[in-house]
Amino acid sequence: MAKSSSLCPRSAAALVISTVAQQSQSLNPVLASHLATLAPEQRSLTQQLSYGVLRLHPTLVAISAPLLQKKLKNKDQDIYALLLVGIYQLRELRIPPHAAISETVDAASKLGKQWAKGLLNACLRQYQRRQEELEKQALTTESGRFAHPQWLIDALRKDWPEHWQQILQANNLQAPMMLRVNQQKSDVTDYQKLLSEKGITSQQQTLCPEGLLLDKATDVNELPYFAEGWVSVQDGAAQQVAALLDLRSGMEVLDACAAPGGKTAHMLETMPDLNVTALDIDEQRLQRVKETLSRLGFNAQTIAADASETQSWWHGRPFDRILIDAPCSGSGVIRRHPDIKLLRRPEDIEQLANRQQQLLDNLWPLLKPNGILVYTTCSVFKRENTDQIHEFLQRHADARLIDVDPAPARKAQCGYQRLPGDDAFDGFFYACLQRD
């Protein structure tokens, strides 16, 4: 394999895609490591190809199957990914077909696999000739038609019989970029004017008083005073969480699964004199919390620990508020993290539900009487959401569910559920629990 420094956008994207698919690694860190080796002008196309191919991966796999006489060996999955990159360009991008094919074929050399150029050229030209037939054939399966693994389609249809197709379609769209203005530095109207002066257009959001939805995604370095902490990138669904906590001056607050720190920061932007303890089980991810707080000019006690093992980190003082932004399937943010389609497995849901139950049960005793615990996930599965909270309420006689006005999302059996694309936001679940 060629050194990463000699890669082009298409070969870099092929390595990113094959690493995600073969080694079950998350897209963001894999992509970041490759982008760092590329020239700045090459990064945008690499990112576009990586996200695009993973977003449509099940469909592209279905299309590509008839083009190959036999499966490529495991050691040549980078070439298979390169084939998908080629098909994606011909289907989805405005790159002239001859350029898309020739550049994709040449990218095989950058991977140190000159032999694959003929194979790629033949497959891509065959796709050109047979495109209508191949596309039609791919649509005969639900996986090919909706660009999701079959188990995920079945699970969504079971939980959301009236909305499953809407969810699948929303998952296949590119997520918009939304900002959260730091109220301690500016306000939404003034910051919107600063954006406008730089040619960046945005829309204020009724459901998120500090939110601005950008008409077009932009590099954070182009945002006015980003480095000085005036603004952060955060989806509207996540921005709704801080208000649910009903924060008051001087409160003791626990953010139990804090990384990357957006909700911790939003709490402090709302009420700067809170005493916040921010935990995360991952030391490296906790570093991102520290960086976020430093950029915004806030302080919190940050601890690398398993929140459910309270004896290892708890200071003994009960909390007024606890936020559990629980580890989950991510089924509500697939449009933002398309690698979830490849990485998640059916058996993961029950394992995650067990972990969520452990966090709820072990952290509940740390809440003061009349205190509020907010449980959130970026999932749309009922096993992780309404079922989880229903079972929790049955186990804890001193817990009651609080109704929220205005509601952050559509009312569910226990809590509130936002589906992907509702109000242009991510899929998200919210439940507010008060201790008697």
Residue, then its C-alpha position, 0 to 999 in steps of 0.5 A: m500500500a502506498k504511503s498516505s502522503s502520496l494519496c489523492p482524494r479518491s484513493a484516500a476516500a477508498l482507504v477511509i471507506s475500507t477501514v470503516a467497513q473492514q475494521s469497524q472503525s468510526l468514520n470521523p477519526v479515520l477520515a481526520s487522520h487521512l485529511a491531515t496528510l492531504a493538501p488543503e485543496q484535496r480535503s473537501l472532495t475526500q470528505q464528500l466521497s467518504y461520507g457519500v459512499l458510506r451514506l449510500h453504501p447498501t445501494l452501491v453494494a447492490i449495484s456493484a455486485p453484477l459488475l464483479q465476476k468474483k468478490l475481491k480478496n480481503k487485502d483488496q477491499d481498498i480497490y472494492a471501495l474505490l469501485l464504489v467511489g467511482i459509481y458514486q461519482l457517476r451517480e451523484l456528482r457533477i464531475p464529467p463522467h470521463a474525468a470521474i472514471s479516469e481519475t478513479v482508475d488512476a487512483a489505483s496506482k496511488l494504492g500501489k495496485q497498478w493491476a486494478k486499473g483495468l478492472l476498475n475501468a472495465c467495471l465503471r464503463q460497464y456501469q455506464r452502459r448498463q446503469e438503468e438496468l443495474e439501478k432497477q435491479a438494486l431497487t428490488t431489495e429494500s436494502g438497495r432501495f432505502a440504502h440501509p441494512q435490512w435489520l435496521i429497516d425491519a427494526l424501524r418499521k417495527d417501532w415506527p410503522e407509520h413513519w419508518q420510510q420517513i426516517l429512512q429518507a431523512n437518514n439519507l440526507q446530508a445533515p445541516m450545520m447549526l450553531r449555538v451562540n454563547q449568550q455570555k459573549s453575544d446574542v443571536t441577532d448580533y451574531q447573525k449580523l456578523l455572519s451576514e457581513k462575512g457572506i454567511t446566511s442563517q436562520q434563527q430557530t424558534l425551538c432553540p433561542e441560541g440557535l442559528l441554522l446555516d443555509k450552507a455548511t462552512d468551515v468553523n475557522e470562517l465563523p466570526y470569533f469562533a476561536e474566542g468562544w462566541v459560538s459552537v457547532q451543535d444540532g438543534a435537538a441537542q440544544q434543547v437539552a439545557a432548558l429541560l434541566d431548569l437550571r438555577s444559580g449555584m446548583e450542583v450539576l452532573d453531566a454523566c457522559a459529557a464528551p465532547g462537551g457541547k451540553t456541558a458548555h451550553m449549561l454554563e452558557t445558560m448559568p455560568d456559576l453552576n458547579v458542574t462535574a463532567l464525567d466521561i469514561d474515555e480519557q481522550r474524549l474527555q480531553r475534548v470536553k476540556e478543550t471546548l470549555s477552555r475555548l468558551g472560557f468556562n470551568a468544570q470539574t472533569i473526571a475520567a471515570d465510569a459514571s455508573e461506578t459511583q464509588s470511584w469518583w463521587h464526592g459525596r454531595p448529592f446533585d440538584r441536576i443530573l444529565i445522562d446523555a446515554p451511550c446509544s445506537g445513534s439511530g437518530v443521527i445516521r444522517r450525520h454519522p453514516d458509518i452507523k449503517l456499517l458499524r451497528r449490529p442488531e445485538d448492540i441494542e440490547q447491550l446498550a439498553n443494559r448499559q443505559q439501565q445501569l447508568l440510570d439505576n446507579l446515578w439516581p441515588l445521587l440526586k437530591p429530593n425534588g432534583i431533576l434527572v434528564y435522560t436523553t439519547c440520539s436514538v429512535f428505538k423504543r427499547e432505548n427510550t420509552d421502554q427504558i424509562h417505563e421500566f425505570l419508573q416501575r423499579h423506582a417508586d420515588a421517581r415521576l415523569i415531568d411534562v415539559d411545556p413547551a414540549p421539546a418534541r412529539k409526545a411519547q409514552c414516556g418522554y418525548q421523541r424527535l424523529p430525524g428531520d423533524d424541524a430540520f433537527d436530528g433524531f433525539f429522545y428526552a425524558c425528565l424525571q423528578r425525585d420525590 
